[in-house]
Amino acid sequence: MKKSKAPETRVKNPEPNVKSPDWVIWAAWADRITFEEIKKKTGKSESDVIKIMRRNLKPSSFRLWRERAKRKSIKHRKKFILERNNLRKKINKNDFI
């Protein structure tokens, strides 16, 4: 039975419990969750996350994830902020041309 009148949002892959290693894997695959946030919630550093991913994923899946994590600047807060600032500068320059 629904508790409120608001519609329920069902997601394909719901967020697992933070205490489980599944949450670390889920968060590592998520683009918008940085390694810093994972460390704050679970206490696991980036190298710990890499070890967990290596143990729990198939080798080909791990290689895909590792390449994605290296390529995405969003996984590191400092890189993300720098990239956003550069993007804003480009947009502002193009506005006046």
Rosetta constraint file for C-alpha pairs under 8 A:
AtomPair CA 10 CA 14 HARMONIC 7.78 0.50
AtomPair CA 15 CA 23 HARMONIC 6.95 0.50
AtomPair CA 15 CA 26 HARMONIC 7.27 0.50
AtomPair CA 16 CA 20 HARMONIC 7.34 0.50
AtomPair CA 16 CA 22 HARMONIC 6.39 0.50
AtomPair CA 16 CA 23 HARMONIC 5.20 0.50
AtomPair CA 16 CA 26 HARMONIC 7.58 0.50
AtomPair CA 17 CA 22 HARMONIC 7.62 0.50
AtomPair CA 17 CA 23 HARMONIC 6.03 0.50
AtomPair CA 18 CA 23 HARMONIC 5.28 0.50
AtomPair CA 18 CA 24 HARMONIC 7.54 0.50
AtomPair CA 18 CA 41 HARMONIC 7.55 0.50
AtomPair CA 18 CA 42 HARMONIC 7.26 0.50
AtomPair CA 19 CA 23 HARMONIC 7.14 0.50
AtomPair CA 19 CA 42 HARMONIC 7.28 0.50
AtomPair CA 20 CA 24 HARMONIC 7.36 0.50
AtomPair CA 21 CA 25 HARMONIC 6.51 0.50
AtomPair CA 21 CA 52 HARMONIC 7.63 0.50
AtomPair CA 22 CA 26 HARMONIC 6.04 0.50
AtomPair CA 23 CA 27 HARMONIC 5.93 0.50
AtomPair CA 24 CA 28 HARMONIC 5.95 0.50
AtomPair CA 24 CA 38 HARMONIC 7.11 0.50
AtomPair CA 24 CA 42 HARMONIC 8.00 0.50
AtomPair CA 24 CA 49 HARMONIC 6.91 0.50
AtomPair CA 24 CA 52 HARMONIC 7.93 0.50
AtomPair CA 25 CA 29 HARMONIC 6.32 0.50
AtomPair CA 25 CA 49 HARMONIC 7.79 0.50
AtomPair CA 25 CA 52 HARMONIC 7.53 0.50
AtomPair CA 25 CA 53 HARMONIC 6.39 0.50
AtomPair CA 26 CA 30 HARMONIC 6.33 0.50
AtomPair CA 27 CA 33 HARMONIC 6.00 0.50
AtomPair CA 27 CA 38 HARMONIC 7.13 0.50
AtomPair CA 28 CA 33 HARMONIC 7.10 0.50
AtomPair CA 28 CA 34 HARMONIC 7.84 0.50
AtomPair CA 28 CA 35 HARMONIC 7.57 0.50
AtomPair CA 28 CA 49 HARMONIC 7.46 0.50
AtomPair CA 29 CA 65 HARMONIC 7.02 0.50
AtomPair CA 31 CA 72 HARMONIC 7.71 0.50
AtomPair CA 31 CA 74 HARMONIC 6.52 0.50
AtomPair CA 31 CA 75 HARMONIC 6.61 0.50
AtomPair CA 32 CA 74 HARMONIC 6.45 0.50
AtomPair CA 32 CA 75 HARMONIC 7.07 0.50
AtomPair CA 33 CA 37 HARMONIC 6.36 0.50
AtomPair CA 33 CA 38 HARMONIC 7.23 0.50
AtomPair CA 33 CA 74 HARMONIC 7.82 0.50
AtomPair CA 33 CA 75 HARMONIC 6.53 0.50
AtomPair CA 34 CA 38 HARMONIC 6.51 0.50
AtomPair CA 34 CA 74 HARMONIC 6.64 0.50
AtomPair CA 34 CA 75 HARMONIC 4.30 0.50
AtomPair CA 34 CA 76 HARMONIC 5.52 0.50
AtomPair CA 34 CA 77 HARMONIC 6.32 0.50
AtomPair CA 35 CA 39 HARMONIC 6.18 0.50
AtomPair CA 35 CA 45 HARMONIC 7.26 0.50
AtomPair CA 35 CA 46 HARMONIC 5.93 0.50
AtomPair CA 35 CA 75 HARMONIC 5.92 0.50
AtomPair CA 35 CA 76 HARMONIC 6.18 0.50
AtomPair CA 35 CA 77 HARMONIC 7.92 0.50
AtomPair CA 36 CA 40 HARMONIC 6.20 0.50
AtomPair CA 36 CA 45 HARMONIC 7.90 0.50
AtomPair CA 36 CA 76 HARMONIC 7.17 0.50
AtomPair CA 36 CA 77 HARMONIC 7.12 0.50
AtomPair CA 37 CA 41 HARMONIC 6.21 0.50
AtomPair CA 38 CA 42 HARMONIC 5.86 0.50
AtomPair CA 38 CA 43 HARMONIC 7.15 0.50
AtomPair CA 38 CA 44 HARMONIC 6.72 0.50
AtomPair CA 38 CA 45 HARMONIC 7.64 0.50
AtomPair CA 39 CA 43 HARMONIC 4.42 0.50
AtomPair CA 39 CA 44 HARMONIC 4.79 0.50
AtomPair CA 39 CA 45 HARMONIC 5.40 0.50
AtomPair CA 39 CA 46 HARMONIC 7.59 0.50
AtomPair CA 40 CA 44 HARMONIC 7.94 0.50
AtomPair CA 44 CA 48 HARMONIC 5.55 0.50
AtomPair CA 44 CA 49 HARMONIC 6.43 0.50
AtomPair CA 45 CA 49 HARMONIC 6.29 0.50
AtomPair CA 46 CA 50 HARMONIC 6.23 0.50
AtomPair CA 47 CA 51 HARMONIC 6.27 0.50
AtomPair CA 48 CA 52 HARMONIC 6.23 0.50
AtomPair CA 49 CA 53 HARMONIC 6.11 0.50
AtomPair CA 50 CA 54 HARMONIC 6.05 0.50
AtomPair CA 51 CA 55 HARMONIC 6.19 0.50
AtomPair CA 52 CA 56 HARMONIC 6.14 0.50
AtomPair CA 53 CA 57 HARMONIC 5.71 0.50
AtomPair CA 53 CA 62 HARMONIC 6.51 0.50
AtomPair CA 54 CA 58 HARMONIC 7.69 0.50
AtomPair CA 54 CA 59 HARMONIC 7.30 0.50
AtomPair CA 54 CA 62 HARMONIC 5.94 0.50
AtomPair CA 57 CA 61 HARMONIC 5.90 0.50
AtomPair CA 57 CA 62 HARMONIC 5.63 0.50
AtomPair CA 58 CA 62 HARMONIC 6.12 0.50
AtomPair CA 59 CA 63 HARMONIC 6.25 0.50
AtomPair CA 60 CA 64 HARMONIC 6.29 0.50
AtomPair CA 61 CA 65 HARMONIC 6.13 0.50
AtomPair CA 62 CA 66 HARMONIC 5.96 0.50
AtomPair CA 63 CA 67 HARMONIC 6.13 0.50
AtomPair CA 64 CA 68 HARMONIC 6.15 0.50
AtomPair CA 65 CA 69 HARMONIC 5.99 0.50
AtomPair CA 66 CA 70 HARMONIC 6.17 0.50
AtomPair CA 67 CA 71 HARMONIC 6.10 0.50
AtomPair CA 68 CA 72 HARMONIC 5.91 0.50
AtomPair CA 69 CA 73 HARMONIC 7.77 0.50
AtomPair CA 69 CA 75 HARMONIC 6.38 0.50
AtomPair CA 73 CA 77 HARMONIC 7.91 0.50
AtomPair CA 73 CA 79 HARMONIC 5.29 0.50
AtomPair CA 73 CA 80 HARMONIC 5.23 0.50
AtomPair CA 73 CA 83 HARMONIC 7.38 0.50
AtomPair CA 74 CA 79 HARMONIC 6.77 0.50
AtomPair CA 74 CA 80 HARMONIC 4.73 0.50
AtomPair CA 75 CA 80 HARMONIC 7.36 0.50
AtomPair CA 76 CA 80 HARMONIC 6.10 0.50
AtomPair CA 77 CA 81 HARMONIC 6.19 0.50
AtomPair CA 78 CA 82 HARMONIC 6.27 0.50
AtomPair CA 79 CA 83 HARMONIC 6.07 0.50
AtomPair CA 80 CA 84 HARMONIC 6.16 0.50
AtomPair CA 81 CA 85 HARMONIC 6.20 0.50
AtomPair CA 82 CA 86 HARMONIC 6.22 0.50
AtomPair CA 83 CA 87 HARMONIC 6.12 0.50
AtomPair CA 84 CA 88 HARMONIC 6.19 0.50
AtomPair CA 85 CA 89 HARMONIC 6.26 0.50
AtomPair CA 86 CA 90 HARMONIC 6.30 0.50
AtomPair CA 87 CA 91 HARMONIC 6.21 0.50
AtomPair CA 88 CA 92 HARMONIC 6.07 0.50
AtomPair CA 89 CA 93 HARMONIC 6.18 0.50
AtomPair CA 90 CA 94 HARMONIC 6.24 0.50
AtomPair CA 91 CA 95 HARMONIC 6.29 0.50
AtomPair CA 92 CA 96 HARMONIC 7.12 0.50
AtomPair CA 93 CA 97 HARMONIC 6.88 0.50
